[in-house]
Amino acid sequence: MNDISLTNSDVVELTAWRRRLHTMPDVSGEEVETAREVVRFLSETGPDEIVEGLGGTGVAVVYDSGVPGMTVMLRAELDALPIEELGDPEYRSKVSGKSHMCGHDGHMATLAAVGRALGRQRPAKGRVVLLFQPAEENGAGAAAVIADEKFRDLTPDISLSLHNMPGIPLGHVHLKDGPTNCASRGMKIIMTGKTAHAAWPETGISPVSAVATLLPALSGISDGSVENDDLVRATVTHVTIGEPAAGISPAHGEIWVTLRTSTDDQMSALVEQAETMARDAAAADGLALALSYQDVFGHCINHPAAADILRAAMDAESVPHVAGQAYRASEDFGRFAKVSKSAMLFLGAGESHPALHNPTYDYPDDLIAIGARIFLAATRQTLG
């Protein structure tokens, strides 16, 4: 593949498209209109194949050289967040209570920029798959894509992704080998006893004592750090006991707690620890216990070979980069490590830029071309 650069016209059009996406956010699992817009925009680049309905609403856009070789997958996310936008750009969200406060609109525009270049000239060998993945924010999307039979024909050898990151200088990159994002899951603990008159609580079975025991016990689980790749932590996020009535001793207690660890192995041990605590507390007071999980994310770990591809690409494009550190936040891109060598880089959105999920966040448009240059250089080095 020759050195293909984006034109000034490309940058203007891609910026306008990113802002269009910003006005029309879809939350996890509801990305129908966003996916339709991706198909419309990328169809103009003349790809060899477009696969729709992947893992739900996902879209894969394929550029095939026709020459045997590896498959390189570049991934962006389709979904927005259930957050009311409080900033006031001209292109602010038109959907009440929903907005692109994580920058997935910019990630999609970056992949669209790559598609523009690949539409003009294919790689020398192999193929590039641009994956627009649904439902990253709730951890369900990557697993659904991989489980989809349509993904079998798209399975990559190398998977690459980026995420913008406020707090890092604009256009600078953090990229490290090994763990980059924590495993996490929301654990719901429900304990059920028997109501009683508040004057005779001894005639019922109340979860109050069990809840009172579990709250400090779960909150006390905190060890290690992301810097040392050994973080283990539980964070209580929601608690309810009984009904808002003064005359009833309660029968129902509910605790929501987020479990977070640097690696999947550590998560298995933490789940066992938290479940044992819950079972012991419930059994001590004769309570029925129900446990369930939501927003389940595996860890994200960069394969050294895939990370080296990105480092070489950044060197070729003179993009400044350092190793950086892992992040407590979770990312479901890590699931692609089970089917390919994968790596994610963190592209600086500016040291004083509003944080991710902040209601005034907005993706810096300058990052579209920078991210695309890195990805195009990575495909050149891998596929020629």
N, C-alpha and C positions, 0 to 999 in steps of 0.2 A: 504494500500500500504506500503510495506516495504521500508526501507531507501535504495534507489538506487543511487549509485554515478556514475558519468561518469569516464571511465577509461582513462588512459593516451593516449591510442590509439584513443579513441573517440575524445579527445580534439585535437589531431593532425589532424584527418580526418575532424573535423568540422571547424578547422581553415583553412585548405586547401580549404574546400568548400566555406567558406566565401570569401576567396580571389578569387576563381573562379567566384562567383557572382559579385565581384568587377570589374572583367574584362569585364562583359557583361551587362552593365546597360541598362534598359528600362525606359523611362520617362512615366509619368502618362497617362494611357489609352492605352499604347503600350506594356504592360508587358507580351507579349505572350511567348517569349523565357524564361524569368525568371520563369513564372508560370510552363512551361514545365519542367524546371530544378528542381523546388520544387517537382513536382509530381514524377519525376524520383528518386530523393534522398530519399523522405519520403516513397515511395512504398517499399523500402528495409526494413523498420521497421515493415511491416505487419499490417497496420492500418485496422480497421473494415470497413471504408468507406472513399473514397476520392471524394469530390464534386468539379467539375471543372466549369469554366465559371461563377463563382459567382459574380454578380454585374459587369460583363464584363470579366475580366481576373482573378478574385479571385479564390483562392483554399482553401477548408476546409478539414482538415485531422482529422478523428474522431477515438478516442480510447474509446471503450464502454465496461464497465464491464459486461454488461448483467444483472445487478441488478438495480432495480429502484433507482433513486436518482437524484441529481441536475446535471445540465449541466454547466460546467466551461469552458468558452471560453478564450483562450489566443490569442492575436492579434499581428501580425507584418505587416509591409508594404512591398509591392513588388517594388515600384517605386523609380527611381533615379531622378536626376535633370539635366536640360539643362545647365550644367556648364562644361567648359573644365578643366580637371584635370591638375594641375601644379606641383603636387608632383611627385616623381619618384620611387615609389615602384616597385618591379619586376612584380607585378600583377596589374599595373595601367590599367585604362580603355582602352579598345581596340576600343571604339566607339567615334569618334570625336564629341566634343561638349556635351557629356553626361557623367555623373559620379555619383557615390554613395557618394556625399558630405554631406549626412545627417545621414549616418550610418544604412540605412535600410538593407544593406547586413548583418550587424552584428545582427540586430534584427531577421532577418530570420534564421541565424545560431543558435541563441539562442533558437528559437522555434524548430528547427530541433534537437537540443540537448535534449529538452524535449521529442520530438517524439522518439528518441532513447531509452530513459528510459521507456517510456510508452509502447513501442513495446515489451520490455522484460517483463514487468509486468503491467497489467491494474490496475486502481484504484479499491478499494474494492466495490464501488457502483457508480452509475451515469456514466457520461462520460466526456471526455475532448475533446474540439474542438480546434484545432490549425487553426486559420484563418490567411491566407496570403492575405491581403487586397490590392486591387489596388488603384491607384489615390488618395493617401493621400495628396500629395503636392498641388493639386489644389482644395482640399475640396470636391471632387465629389465621392470618393470611398466608404466611409462608408454609405452614403445615398443610393448609388446604391446597395450595398450588402443587406441592410435592406429591400429595395423595391423588391428584387429578391424573387420570389415565393419559390425558393430552400432554402432560409434562414429560412422559417417558421419551417421546421423540425429540424433546428439547433439552434433555439432561446435559448440563454443562460439565466441562473439564475444569474450568476456572470460573469462579463467581466473584464479581467485584461490585462494590457499592460505596457510596459516600453519605455522610450526614453533615449538614452544616452545624457549626458549634459556636454560639456566642461565647465570648471570653477569650477566644484565640484571635490574634491579629488577622485582619481582613486578608484573605487569600493565602494565609499560611496553613500548613497541614500538620496534624498530629497523626502518626501512624506507628503502631507498635506490633510486635509479634505477640502471640499468646492471647490471654483474656483481654477483651476490650469493653464488654458490657455484661452486666450481671444477669444471672438467672433470677427470675422472680415469679411469684404467684400470689394471688389473693386467696386466702384460706377463710372459709366461713364455718364458724363453730356454733351449732344450735343445740341448746340443752333444754329439755322439756320435762317438767314435773307435774304438779297438780295444784290448782288454785285453792285458796282458802279465804275465809273471812279474815280481814286484817286484825280482828280482835282475837282470833284463834289460829295464828299462823302455823302452830304445831300440827294442825290437822291436814296441812297441805305439804307439798314438796316444792320448795323454792330454789331457784337457781342463783339467788343473790350471793350466797357464800362461795359457790363455785366461780362465779364471775369475778368476785372480789379477790379470789385466790389467783385466777388466771391472768388478770390484767397486769399486775406487777411481774409475774413470772414470765409472761411472753415479752413484755417490754424490756425485761432484763437481759434478753438474749442479744448480745452485741459483742462481737469479737472481730479482730483482724481489721484489714483495710483494703480498699481497691488498689492502693499503691503496691501492696505486697501480694496481691492476687489471692487473699485469704479472708475476704469479708464474709461475715455471717451476721445477719441482723433480722429482727422481727419488729414491725411497726404496727401498733394497734391503730386502726383507721375508723372504726365504728363500733358502738356498743348500744344495745337496747335491753331493757329488762321490763317485762310485764306491760301492762296497759296504764295510761295516765288516769288512774283512779285511786282515791285515797282509801277505799274500803276493801281492796282486794290484795291479798298476798299473791305475788306473781307465780306463774307456772312456766313462763317462757323467757329464756335468756339467749342473746345472740352477740357474738364477737366476730368482727372482721379484722383480720390481721394480714399484712403483707410480709411475706417471707422473701428474703433477698440474700443471695450468695454470689461469690465470684465465679463458681463453677457448678456444673450439674451434679457432680459427685457430692459437693458440700450441700447442695440443695436436698439431695436424698436423705442425708443425715439430719438436716434441719427439719424436714417434714416429719421424720420419725420422732424426733425430740418433741416437736409441737403437738403431734397427735397423742403421744404418750401423756403429756401434761393434761391435755383435754380429757382423755379417757379416765385418768386418775381422779381429776377434779369432779367429773360427772359421777363416777362410781362412788365416790366418798359420800355423796348426798342422794344416791339412788335416782339419778336423773337419766333419762334417755338422751343419747348423743347422736347427732348427725353431723358429718363432716363433708364439705364439698369445696371445689376449687374453681377459680375463674381467672381470666387474664394470665394464662400460663406461658411464660417465656423461658426458653432455654438460654444457656450462656452464649455469648458471641466470642469466638476465638479466631484470631487471624493465623492462617497457615503461613509459615515463613516464605515459602515459594511464591504464594500469591502476593504477599506483602512486598516481596522483592520486585515483582513486576510493576507494582505501583511506585515503588521508590525509583526504579530506573526511568519510569515515565515522567515523574516529577523532575528528576535531574535533567532529562532531555528537554523539558519545557521550562526549566529554571524556576520551578515552584518551590519556595522555601519549605522545608519540612524537618521535624524533629520527632523523636519517639513518643513524647507525651505520656499519658497514663490512661488507665482504664477508667470507665465511668460507672457510677452506681445505677444509672438509668438502664432499662432493658431495651432490647432490639431483637425482633424475630428473624433478622437476616441470618443469625447464627445457625438456623436450621439447615441452610444450604451447605454448611460444612459437612453434613452427613452424606451428601451426594457429590461433592466437588471440593477442590482446594479453593478456599474463599478468604477474602480480606475486605475490610471496610476502613476507609480513611475518614478523618474528621477535618472538614474544611472550615477555616476560621471565618466567622461572620462579623468579627470586630470585637475588640476588647470591651467596649461599653455598649454593645448592641443589646437590646432587650432579650431576656432569656427565652428559651423555648417554652411554649405553652403560656407565655405571658400574653395578656389580651391586647398589647400594643406591638407585639412582634410582627415583623415583615421581612421576607427573604431579601437579602441584598442582591440586586440584579447583576452586579459585577461578577458574582460567583458562577453564573451560568456558563460563560465562556471558559473560565478557569477550570471548572470541573470537566467540561467537554474536552478541553485540551489534554487533561490528564488521561481520561478514558480513551481518547483516540490514540494517544501515544502508547498506552498499554496494549491496545489491540494491534497496533503496528508491530510492536516488539514481539507479541505472541504469535501473530498470524502472518506477518510480513506485509 
